């Protein structure tokens, strides 16, 4: 018995050893098997047309197994390529080199076992499709295909016939590719019976549903359809919404679709997301909208809809986000509309002409994170029901006529808002000095707030202009390292300011004008400043604010560079470096005590559009080089001590004579003709002037017309003034961390306080 047991044990050990050896051999064999030769050849052909500055596909060489190449995934056993993922990384150092460029060759679809191809968000400018579509019949295993690019329309496709072999495709994204020549794209997509999601954003689909045969198409499997940002300019027939009954997500926003909301749209009872924003839809919202029992997101904003807001909206108990602002609705809206909206999280009724009829003690059944009621009739009292919203992250009550607030409730309420707080263009009053605001976007401009400035925990965008804030900048502002924009124009603030902003190293726009600030400009100010407005302050730039020889690097559109140091007490000579900033477009040094001559290097400021040197003590001749400033649209050299003849040229003679007034020794068109002595002046010693206050104020506002309005508001029009873009940018900064950068370094080391 013992011998038998021993033999059995030995046999089991032998079998176990064989099994382990076999598995080890099998694994090693698989490791020894390189990728399929045919797959490698196809990938190398695909690589030939690619421009790769970042070396992202530098591993794609014959020396390496193609299964180890960047972005390539192979089956562990067969070693056949199954996935290709070459979308750019989110976190990059060099913004310019992260994208693949050049030719996108769809020969890659010849990979027999390819199931997933993702090339999205690169910058290809050419697409090559195999002439014989039968060459990609092997791609029938492909279920995911994303060729989408940014909104540049750099890629064009004349037709989508090449899609027909892709019978297993479930996800297709061609967003950003120009398809305006493909008039039968619906028919082409119909040949993919298994398609679940179709993304065709910004494809210039101006021929949508023109073919009558569309009525006979049926996308029985489609559940997600995105046709936003296209050039759809005609009515959508009811037949279009009969293409599929099971669709849950439909986005037709940012088109030019006219007419009324099609009745057949309301038959899509499985809809969870419906976006028709930014179109030209007219008429009223149908009462049948209340039958979309599963709808979670409904956006009808930015149309021309009118009539009453139907009470049936209150039946949409699953509704999470409702946006119907910027239309022409009328009538009243009451708690009945919201009675069953327990799930509501986001509400936008901006620019609505409706009357809000809520009881003073009404408590909504929801807790919102986003509320926008801008440009609506809410005032004069702050609506009491809004105080009950304890989870608000974004609040926009701008231009709502509110003037009266409950001081205690209001203070506690706005301190809780942790993303966007916009109360601008009202008449709100109160002292906010004991508050700490938590938002990233803080807009309190054009109100009647008094007392000291509030503390700020963090912020990207701060606009407290046109109030009556007084006193110094709070010490807590020193911690605003991510601040991009600050506007404190026209308050009653005083004390040193720039030392509190010297840690804001990302600052792009700084408007501190029309206050009583004093002090010096620290040497460690943001090197990315793009607009500096110190008008009417007592700030002395006695250090190197402007550094010589630094290049401009910028990616903010439109490209506007403004320097406004007007209405201060700056004195001394302006350093040469200031007139070598070749990207500056608006330069305003008016109403100071600057002296010296204008250097010839000013002719190199080819982008200059507005120049105001008025009311200083500049002297000498106007340099001939100024006559080549072809973009100069505004000029004011008045009230200085310039002499000699105004340089001849169409540019300087095109301005009104008032631009040169107050320079008694200056002559030539558009002023009087020069005498021989005036045309060849001797050195003239500058003298100080006594100026009339009314004259100063008149010149100041004349200069503001171009120097401030054009220079200041032109810089970041799209980024900062369009609120949704700005909020999207903030979310982008939070989530992605990409950096918009603008370097602005100039030198001013010879200024002295008077």
HUURSUL-V311585 format. One record per residue. N is the residue number from 0. RES is the residue in one letter. D_CENTER is the distance of its C-alpha to the mean C-alpha in whole Angstrom. Layout:
BEGIN
N/RES/D_CENTER
N/RES/D_CENTER
END
This chain:
BEGIN
0/X/84
1/X/83
2/X/83
3/X/81
4/X/78
5/X/78
6/X/78
7/X/75
8/X/73
9/X/73
10/X/72
11/X/69
12/X/68
13/X/69
14/X/67
15/X/64
16/X/64
17/X/64
18/X/61
19/X/59
20/X/60
21/X/59
22/X/55
23/X/55
24/X/56
25/X/54
26/X/51
27/X/52
28/X/52
29/X/49
30/X/48
31/X/50
32/X/49
33/X/46
34/X/43
35/X/45
36/X/45
37/X/44
38/X/41
39/X/41
40/X/41
41/X/39
42/X/36
43/X/37
44/X/37
45/X/34
46/X/33
47/X/34
48/X/32
49/X/29
50/X/27
51/X/27
52/X/26
53/X/25
54/X/28
55/X/27
56/X/30
57/X/33
58/X/35
59/X/35
60/X/39
61/X/42
62/X/43
63/X/41
64/X/42
65/X/39
66/X/38
67/X/37
68/X/35
69/X/31
70/X/29
71/X/33
72/X/35
73/X/38
74/X/41
75/X/43
76/X/46
77/X/46
78/X/43
79/X/42
80/X/38
81/X/36
82/X/33
83/X/30
84/X/27
85/X/25
86/X/21
87/X/19
88/X/19
89/X/16
90/X/18
91/X/18
92/X/20
93/X/19
94/X/16
95/X/18
96/X/21
97/X/20
98/X/20
99/X/23
100/X/23
101/X/26
102/X/28
103/X/28
104/X/31
105/X/32
106/X/36
107/X/34
108/X/35
109/X/39
110/X/38
111/X/41
112/X/40
113/X/36
114/X/35
115/X/31
116/X/29
117/X/25
118/X/23
119/X/20
120/X/17
121/X/19
122/X/19
123/X/23
124/X/24
125/X/27
126/X/28
127/X/32
128/X/34
129/X/38
130/X/40
131/X/42
132/X/40
133/X/43
134/X/42
135/X/39
136/X/41
137/X/42
138/X/38
139/X/39
140/X/38
141/X/35
142/X/33
143/X/29
144/X/28
145/X/24
146/X/23
147/X/20
148/X/17
149/X/14
150/X/13
151/X/16
152/X/19
153/X/21
154/X/23
155/X/26
156/X/28
157/X/31
158/X/32
159/X/32
160/X/36
161/X/35
162/X/34
163/X/38
164/X/39
165/X/36
166/X/38
167/X/37
168/X/33
169/X/32
170/X/28
171/X/26
172/X/23
173/X/23
174/X/19
175/X/18
176/X/21
177/X/23
178/X/26
179/X/27
180/X/30
181/X/31
182/X/33
183/X/34
184/X/31
185/X/32
186/X/36
187/X/35
188/X/33
189/X/36
190/X/38
191/X/36
192/X/38
193/X/36
194/X/32
195/X/31
196/X/27
197/X/26
198/X/22
199/X/22
200/X/18
201/X/17
202/X/21
203/X/22
204/X/25
205/X/26
206/X/30
207/X/29
208/X/32
209/X/34
210/X/37
211/X/40
212/X/40
213/X/37
214/X/39
215/X/41
216/X/38
217/X/38
218/X/35
219/X/37
220/X/35
221/X/32
222/X/30
223/X/26
224/X/25
225/X/21
226/X/21
227/X/18
228/X/16
229/X/20
230/X/22
231/X/24
232/X/26
233/X/29
234/X/31
235/X/31
236/X/34
237/X/36
238/X/37
239/X/33
240/X/33
241/X/36
242/X/35
243/X/35
244/X/36
245/X/34
246/X/31
247/X/29
248/X/25
249/X/24
250/X/21
251/X/21
252/X/18
253/X/16
254/X/20
255/X/22
256/X/25
257/X/28
258/X/31
259/X/31
260/X/30
261/X/33
262/X/35
263/X/36
264/X/32
265/X/34
266/X/36
267/X/33
268/X/35
269/X/33
270/X/29
271/X/27
272/X/24
273/X/24
274/X/21
275/X/21
276/X/19
277/X/18
278/X/21
279/X/24
280/X/26
281/X/29
282/X/32
283/X/32
284/X/31
285/X/34
286/X/36
287/X/36
288/X/33
289/X/35
290/X/36
291/X/33
292/X/34
293/X/32
294/X/29
295/X/26
296/X/23
297/X/23
298/X/21
299/X/22
300/X/20
301/X/19
302/X/22
303/X/26
304/X/28
305/X/30
306/X/33
307/X/34
308/X/32
309/X/34
310/X/36
311/X/36
312/X/32
313/X/34
314/X/35
315/X/32
316/X/33
317/X/31
318/X/28
319/X/25
320/X/22
321/X/23
322/X/20
323/X/22
324/X/21
325/X/21
326/X/24
327/X/27
328/X/29
329/X/32
330/X/35
331/X/35
332/X/33
333/X/35
334/X/35
335/X/37
336/X/34
337/X/32
338/X/36
339/X/35
340/X/32
341/X/32
342/X/29
343/X/27
344/X/24
345/X/21
346/X/22
347/X/20
348/X/23
349/X/21
350/X/22
351/X/25
352/X/29
353/X/31
354/X/33
355/X/32
356/X/36
357/X/36
358/X/39
359/X/38
360/X/39
361/X/37
362/X/36
363/X/33
364/X/34
365/X/30
366/X/28
367/X/24
368/X/21
369/X/19
370/X/21
371/X/19
372/X/22
373/X/20
374/X/22
375/X/25
376/X/29
377/X/29
378/X/31
379/X/33
380/X/34
381/X/31
382/X/31
383/X/33
384/X/32
385/X/29
386/X/30
387/X/32
388/X/28
389/X/28
390/X/25
391/X/23
392/X/19
393/X/17
394/X/19
395/X/18
396/X/22
397/X/20
398/X/23
399/X/26
400/X/29
401/X/29
402/X/32
403/X/34
404/X/33
405/X/35
406/X/35
407/X/36
408/X/34
409/X/31
410/X/31
411/X/31
412/X/28
413/X/25
414/X/26
415/X/25
416/X/22
417/X/20
418/X/16
419/X/15
420/X/18
421/X/18
422/X/21
423/X/21
424/X/23
425/X/26
426/X/29
427/X/29
428/X/32
429/X/33
430/X/33
431/X/30
432/X/31
433/X/33
434/X/29
435/X/27
436/X/23
437/X/22
438/X/18
439/X/15
440/X/14
441/X/17
442/X/18
443/X/21
444/X/22
445/X/24
446/X/27
447/X/30
448/X/30
449/X/32
450/X/34
451/X/32
452/X/28
453/X/27
454/X/27
455/X/23
456/X/23
457/X/20
458/X/16
459/X/13
460/X/13
461/X/17
462/X/18
463/X/22
464/X/23
465/X/26
466/X/28
467/X/31
468/X/30
469/X/33
470/X/34
471/X/32
472/X/29
473/X/29
474/X/30
475/X/28
476/X/25
477/X/26
478/X/24
479/X/21
480/X/20
481/X/16
482/X/16
483/X/13
484/X/14
485/X/17
486/X/19
487/X/23
488/X/24
489/X/27
490/X/29
491/X/32
492/X/31
493/X/33
494/X/34
495/X/32
496/X/29
497/X/27
498/X/29
499/X/27
500/X/24
501/X/25
502/X/24
503/X/20
504/X/20
505/X/16
506/X/16
507/X/15
508/X/16
509/X/19
510/X/21
511/X/24
512/X/26
513/X/29
514/X/30
515/X/33
516/X/32
517/X/34
518/X/34
519/X/33
520/X/30
521/X/30
522/X/30
523/X/28
524/X/25
525/X/21
526/X/21
527/X/18
528/X/18
529/X/17
530/X/18
531/X/22
532/X/23
533/X/27
534/X/29
535/X/32
536/X/32
537/X/34
538/X/33
539/X/34
540/X/33
541/X/36
542/X/34
543/X/32
544/X/29
545/X/28
546/X/29
547/X/31
548/X/30
549/X/27
550/X/24
551/X/21
552/X/18
553/X/15
554/X/11
555/X/9
556/X/10
557/X/12
558/X/14
559/X/16
560/X/19
561/X/21
562/X/24
563/X/25
564/X/28
565/X/30
566/X/33
567/X/34
568/X/37
569/X/36
570/X/39
571/X/41
572/X/40
573/X/36
574/X/36
575/X/36
576/X/32
577/X/30
578/X/32
579/X/31
580/X/27
581/X/26
582/X/23
583/X/23
584/X/22
585/X/24
586/X/27
587/X/28
588/X/31
589/X/33
590/X/36
591/X/37
592/X/40
593/X/39
594/X/42
595/X/42
596/X/42
597/X/39
598/X/39
599/X/39
600/X/36
601/X/34
602/X/34
603/X/32
604/X/29
605/X/28
606/X/25
607/X/26
608/X/26
609/X/27
610/X/30
611/X/31
612/X/34
613/X/36
614/X/39
615/X/39
616/X/43
617/X/41
618/X/45
619/X/46
620/X/45
621/X/42
622/X/41
623/X/41
624/X/38
625/X/36
626/X/38
627/X/35
628/X/32
629/X/31
630/X/28
631/X/29
632/X/29
633/X/30
634/X/33
635/X/35
636/X/37
637/X/40
638/X/42
639/X/43
640/X/46
641/X/45
642/X/48
643/X/49
644/X/48
645/X/44
646/X/43
647/X/44
648/X/41
649/X/39
650/X/36
651/X/38
652/X/41
653/X/38
654/X/37
655/X/39
656/X/42
657/X/41
658/X/38
659/X/41
660/X/44
661/X/45
662/X/46
663/X/50
664/X/50
665/X/48
666/X/49
667/X/48
668/X/46
669/X/45
670/X/47
671/X/51
672/X/52
673/X/53
674/X/57
675/X/58
676/X/58
677/X/54
678/X/53
679/X/54
680/X/54
681/X/55
682/X/53
683/X/52
684/X/52
685/X/49
686/X/50
687/X/48
688/X/47
689/X/48
690/X/45
691/X/45
692/X/42
693/X/42
694/X/41
695/X/39
696/X/37
697/X/37
698/X/36
699/X/33
700/X/31
701/X/32
702/X/30
703/X/27
704/X/27
705/X/25
706/X/25
707/X/23
708/X/21
709/X/20
710/X/19
711/X/18
712/X/16
713/X/15
714/X/13
715/X/10
716/X/10
717/X/7
718/X/5
719/X/8
720/X/10
721/X/9
722/X/9
723/X/8
724/X/4
725/X/5
726/X/8
727/X/6
728/X/5
729/X/8
730/X/10
731/X/8
732/X/10
733/X/13
734/X/14
735/X/13
736/X/13
737/X/12
738/X/12
739/X/10
740/X/13
741/X/15
742/X/19
743/X/20
744/X/24
745/X/27
746/X/31
747/X/33
748/X/36
749/X/38
750/X/37
751/X/40
752/X/40
753/X/42
END
